[in-house]
Amino acid sequence: MRKSTLWTVLGVIAAIVIAWFLVNILFSLVAFAFRLLAVAVVALIVFFVLRVVFARRDVD
């Protein structure tokens, strides 16, 4: 095996390892953003439901 072939194989392995970690971090950030969005939507719904419930009690 030639020296340049060995460096090519090591470069490909290093690229795969680095890409694996970067994709893992990217998916973690996307999952966090999705969870944050879901929590914000649910909190908004709960806020308006509580507002309606307490507004009805004030009218009586």
Stockholm file with secondary structure:
# STOCKHOLM 1.0

chainA/1-60         MRKSTLWTVLGVIAAIVIAWFLVNILFSLVAFAFRLLAVAVVALIVFFVLRVVFARRDVD
#=GR chainA/1-60 SS CCHHHHHHHHHHHHHHHHHHHHHHHHHHHHHHHHHHHHHHHHHHHHHHHHHHHHHHHHHC
#=GC SS_cons        CCHHHHHHHHHHHHHHHHHHHHHHHHHHHHHHHHHHHHHHHHHHHHHHHHHHHHHHHHHC
//
